[in-house]
């Protein structure tokens, strides 16, 4: 069964990217313009988890953390780097 969603690995990846990360650049996470995708992946994951950590403990937070565990952080980081490179490309 194919679990892909709107061109993303899965629904969780698409939804987190759309609702929490849309329009952000590598600089927003690392403070640097040029980054390695693996470094950005970790920074993005930490960013999302920090937001969720601010939520009160309980069932809702548990479900949110389980949802986030399905996210393909590599795909999001690669997408952000690609979009940033395209937007800052000198024409």
N, C-alpha and C positions, 0 to 999 in steps of 0.2 A: 504494500500500500504506500502510495506517495503522500507524504505529509507536507509537501511544500505549500507555500501560501503567498500568492501575489509576487512570485519570483524570489521569495526568501526561503530559507531552509525550512521554517515552520511558522506557525501563527505567533508563537511567543517572540521570536526574533523580529518579525514584522511589526508587531504591536509595540514592543519596547522601543524599537528604532523610531517608529512613527510618533509615539506619544511622549517619549522622554528625551529623545536625542535629535529630533529633526532640526536641521539648520545649524547644528553645532559643528565646529571645526576641530582639528587636532589640537590647536592652541588652547581651546576651552578645557581640555583634559590634562595636557602636559605642559602647557606654557611655551611650547616650541612649535615652530611652523613645520619643520621637517621631522618626521618621526618614523620609527620602525613599527610596522603593523602589530607585531607581538607586544610591544611596549604600550601601544595605544589600546589594544584589546584589554589588557590588564587595568589600565586607567579607566576605561569606560565601565568595565564590570565593577570596579571599586566605587565609581560615581553613583551608579544605579543602586548598589547595595547600601551605600551611605544614606541615600534618600529613603530607602525602605527601613533602614535601622532607626530612623526618626519616628517611625510609626509605633503606636503602642503595641506591646506584645499581645498575642492572642491568635485566634483562629484566622483572622483576616491576614495578618502578617505572615503566618505560616503558609497560607495559600499563595500569597504574593511571592514568597521566597521559593516555593516549589515551582511556580510558574517561571521565575527568572532562571531557575536551574536548567531549563530547556533552551535558553537563548544561545545562539551561535555567535559568540562574541567576535570570533575571527571575521565572520561575514560582515558584521556591522562595522568593525574597524576598517576593513578593506574598503567598504562602501564610503565611509567618511573620508578616508585618504583619497580615494578616486574622485569624489565630488569636489574636494578641496583643491586637488591638482587641476581639475577642469576649470573651476571658477577662478583660479589665480593664474591660469595660463595666459601668457602674453600673446596676443594675436597680432 
